[in-house]
Amino acid sequence: MAHVTIKPKKGFRSLRMDEEMAVVKAAIARVNRGGLVRIVEFSVMSNHVHLIVEAENSGDLSKGMASLNTGLGMRLNRLWGRVRPGSVFAERFHLEVITSPTQMRNVLKYVLRNDVHHGLGLGVLDPCSSAMSFGGFAERRGASKVDCVSVEARSWLLRTGWMKGGGRGLLTIHDIPRVTGVLQA
């Protein structure tokens, strides 16, 4: 289980624009179909993407993220009309391994409410994330699941374990995210 962050180099358009969001979501869906990793939750900011990812091992995680970066980079290059395409991403990715229910709870809050962390003040769940499809918000209990490119969690930690950590129980849309740890390259 991991919290992964990918970040394009400086100077590109916002990833939250409609066309860019469509490209990011298509890349997530493609990687989820590949079977190496499962992107369970995500949040897209203007200049980075947060992912909560399940993988069987570090090799699968590395290959899955390389596939995401390559495919996403190629599609963004095409969208942006880059004639001499080079790498879109500044680095491979940053990684935080998640090992406890409390850490998972904090990462869920951080990723699903990253709009609040960055001061976007949307007042609603961020449409550039998987928050509307997340069934762990108390306010969304019983609501129909919104169609999303992320996939259902398989691990205990992501399915129910996170509810035993920290504040215990469901999250609320008013939970304030906080930085969960140091990300590693």
VEXNU-156360 format. One record per residue (C-alpha): residue number from 1; residue in one letter; y, z, x. Coordinates in nm, 3 decimals. Layout:
<rs>
[NUM,A,[Y,Z,X]]
...
</rs>
This chain:
<rs>
[1,M,[0.000,0.000,0.000]]
[2,A,[0.338,-0.095,0.144]]
[3,H,[0.708,-0.130,0.075]]
[4,V,[0.808,-0.457,0.239]]
[5,T,[1.160,-0.590,0.287]]
[6,I,[1.241,-0.949,0.381]]
[7,K,[1.591,-1.055,0.474]]
[8,P,[1.736,-1.405,0.524]]
[9,K,[1.974,-1.474,0.809]]
[10,K,[2.345,-1.439,0.736]]
[11,G,[2.542,-1.724,0.583]]
[12,F,[2.317,-1.830,0.296]]
[13,R,[2.395,-1.822,-0.075]]
[14,S,[2.304,-1.515,-0.279]]
[15,L,[1.936,-1.490,-0.367]]
[16,R,[2.043,-1.359,-0.709]]
[17,M,[2.177,-1.698,-0.823]]
[18,D,[1.969,-1.865,-1.097]]
[19,E,[1.819,-2.140,-0.879]]
[20,E,[1.747,-1.903,-0.592]]
[21,M,[1.584,-1.650,-0.829]]
[22,A,[1.360,-1.924,-0.967]]
[23,V,[1.253,-2.012,-0.611]]
[24,V,[1.187,-1.646,-0.520]]
[25,K,[0.985,-1.585,-0.837]]
[26,A,[0.782,-1.903,-0.784]]
[27,A,[0.706,-1.795,-0.425]]
[28,I,[0.593,-1.450,-0.543]]
[29,A,[0.368,-1.606,-0.810]]
[30,R,[0.219,-1.847,-0.552]]
[31,V,[0.139,-1.567,-0.307]]
[32,N,[-0.014,-1.356,-0.585]]
[33,R,[-0.245,-1.646,-0.671]]
[34,G,[-0.353,-1.667,-0.305]]
[35,G,[-0.545,-1.340,-0.318]]
[36,L,[-0.453,-1.191,0.022]]
[37,V,[-0.188,-0.959,-0.118]]
[38,R,[-0.075,-0.843,-0.459]]
[39,I,[0.301,-0.818,-0.511]]
[40,V,[0.314,-0.552,-0.782]]
[41,E,[0.688,-0.483,-0.802]]
[42,F,[0.997,-0.651,-0.658]]
[43,S,[1.374,-0.643,-0.650]]
[44,V,[1.598,-0.927,-0.532]]
[45,M,[1.940,-0.847,-0.389]]
[46,S,[2.196,-1.100,-0.266]]
[47,N,[2.073,-1.087,0.093]]
[48,H,[1.727,-0.924,0.087]]
[49,V,[1.413,-0.877,-0.121]]
[50,H,[1.216,-0.555,-0.171]]
[51,L,[0.845,-0.579,-0.253]]
[52,I,[0.576,-0.326,-0.333]]
[53,V,[0.256,-0.481,-0.206]]
[54,E,[-0.114,-0.401,-0.222]]
[55,A,[-0.344,-0.541,0.048]]
[56,E,[-0.698,-0.460,0.160]]
[57,N,[-0.594,-0.430,0.524]]
[58,S,[-0.309,-0.490,0.768]]
[59,G,[-0.437,-0.839,0.856]]
[60,D,[-0.426,-0.951,0.492]]
[61,L,[-0.081,-0.795,0.453]]
[62,S,[0.048,-0.979,0.759]]
[63,K,[-0.101,-1.313,0.648]]
[64,G,[0.024,-1.269,0.291]]
[65,M,[0.378,-1.191,0.403]]
[66,A,[0.373,-1.483,0.650]]
[67,S,[0.270,-1.709,0.362]]
[68,L,[0.551,-1.573,0.145]]
[69,N,[0.813,-1.615,0.418]]
[70,T,[0.699,-1.967,0.507]]
[71,G,[0.675,-2.092,0.149]]
[72,L,[0.996,-1.922,0.039]]
[73,G,[1.181,-2.047,0.347]]
[74,M,[1.070,-2.406,0.290]]
[75,R,[1.173,-2.399,-0.076]]
[76,L,[1.509,-2.237,-0.003]]
[77,N,[1.577,-2.493,0.272]]
[78,R,[1.505,-2.769,0.020]]
[79,L,[1.724,-2.606,-0.246]]
[80,W,[2.011,-2.560,-0.004]]
[81,G,[1.982,-2.915,0.130]]
[82,R,[1.936,-2.804,0.487]]
[83,V,[1.882,-3.127,0.680]]
[84,R,[1.756,-2.965,0.998]]
[85,P,[1.572,-2.672,0.850]]
[86,G,[1.503,-2.378,1.070]]
[87,S,[1.384,-2.032,0.989]]
[88,V,[1.559,-1.882,0.688]]
[89,F,[1.455,-1.529,0.774]]
[90,A,[1.609,-1.309,1.041]]
[91,E,[1.279,-1.132,1.115]]
[92,R,[0.923,-1.140,0.989]]
[93,F,[0.954,-0.841,0.756]]
[94,H,[1.012,-0.467,0.755]]
[95,L,[0.731,-0.240,0.645]]
[96,E,[0.689,0.115,0.518]]
[97,V,[0.328,0.220,0.458]]
[98,I,[0.296,0.434,0.145]]
[99,T,[0.040,0.715,0.158]]
[100,S,[0.132,0.984,-0.096]]
[101,P,[0.216,1.012,-0.468]]
[102,T,[0.565,1.147,-0.393]]
[103,Q,[0.639,0.868,-0.146]]
[104,M,[0.513,0.610,-0.400]]
[105,R,[0.732,0.760,-0.675]]
[106,N,[1.037,0.743,-0.448]]
[107,V,[0.962,0.384,-0.347]]
[108,L,[0.921,0.279,-0.712]]
[109,K,[1.261,0.430,-0.796]]
[110,Y,[1.417,0.269,-0.490]]
[111,V,[1.278,-0.080,-0.552]]
[112,L,[1.308,-0.091,-0.932]]
[113,R,[1.661,0.054,-0.933]]
[114,N,[1.786,-0.104,-0.610]]
[115,D,[2.076,-0.245,-0.813]]
[116,V,[2.202,0.114,-0.856]]
[117,H,[2.150,0.189,-0.487]]
[118,H,[2.371,-0.111,-0.402]]
[119,G,[2.638,-0.018,-0.657]]
[120,L,[2.595,-0.317,-0.887]]
[121,G,[2.648,-0.093,-1.191]]
[122,L,[2.460,-0.322,-1.426]]
[123,G,[2.406,-0.051,-1.691]]
[124,V,[2.068,-0.209,-1.775]]
[125,L,[1.746,-0.274,-1.591]]
[126,D,[1.807,-0.539,-1.328]]
[127,P,[1.698,-0.888,-1.444]]
[128,C,[1.650,-0.981,-1.077]]
[129,S,[1.361,-0.736,-1.047]]
[130,S,[1.030,-0.653,-1.208]]
[131,A,[1.180,-0.342,-1.372]]
[132,M,[1.153,-0.480,-1.727]]
[133,S,[0.777,-0.529,-1.684]]
[134,F,[0.721,-0.182,-1.531]]
[135,G,[0.546,0.040,-1.784]]
[136,G,[0.638,0.367,-1.613]]
[137,F,[0.989,0.415,-1.755]]
[138,A,[1.001,0.674,-2.036]]
[139,E,[1.257,0.464,-2.223]]
[140,R,[1.023,0.162,-2.226]]
[141,R,[0.717,0.349,-2.357]]
[142,G,[0.545,0.135,-2.615]]
[143,A,[0.778,-0.161,-2.553]]
[144,S,[0.622,-0.501,-2.516]]
[145,K,[0.560,-0.610,-2.158]]
[146,V,[0.810,-0.865,-2.035]]
[147,D,[0.656,-1.172,-1.873]]
[148,C,[0.685,-1.135,-1.498]]
[149,V,[0.548,-1.293,-1.182]]
[150,S,[0.436,-0.959,-1.039]]
[151,V,[0.077,-0.850,-1.102]]
[152,E,[-0.091,-0.535,-1.230]]
[153,A,[-0.163,-0.266,-0.975]]
[154,R,[-0.524,-0.197,-0.877]]
[155,S,[-0.478,0.109,-0.658]]
[156,W,[-0.479,0.461,-0.800]]
[157,L,[-0.152,0.537,-0.620]]
[158,L,[0.033,0.256,-0.799]]
[159,R,[-0.144,0.283,-1.135]]
[160,T,[-0.115,0.657,-1.199]]
[161,G,[-0.098,0.851,-0.872]]
[162,W,[0.281,0.817,-0.842]]
[163,M,[0.320,1.022,-1.163]]
[164,K,[0.178,1.327,-0.981]]
[165,G,[0.443,1.313,-0.708]]
[166,G,[0.793,1.455,-0.694]]
[167,G,[0.939,1.488,-1.042]]
[168,R,[0.601,1.433,-1.212]]
[169,G,[0.553,1.217,-1.517]]
[170,L,[0.725,0.894,-1.611]]
[171,L,[1.044,0.773,-1.447]]
[172,T,[1.365,0.731,-1.644]]
[173,I,[1.601,0.441,-1.606]]
[174,H,[1.861,0.697,-1.494]]
[175,D,[1.661,0.816,-1.191]]
[176,I,[1.873,0.770,-0.881]]
[177,P,[1.696,0.589,-0.597]]
[178,R,[1.709,0.723,-0.246]]
[179,V,[1.605,0.589,0.091]]
[180,T,[1.235,0.669,0.135]]
[181,G,[1.185,0.641,0.508]]
[182,V,[1.231,0.432,0.814]]
[183,L,[1.123,0.072,0.783]]
[184,Q,[0.932,-0.077,1.073]]
[185,A,[0.920,-0.435,1.200]]
</rs>
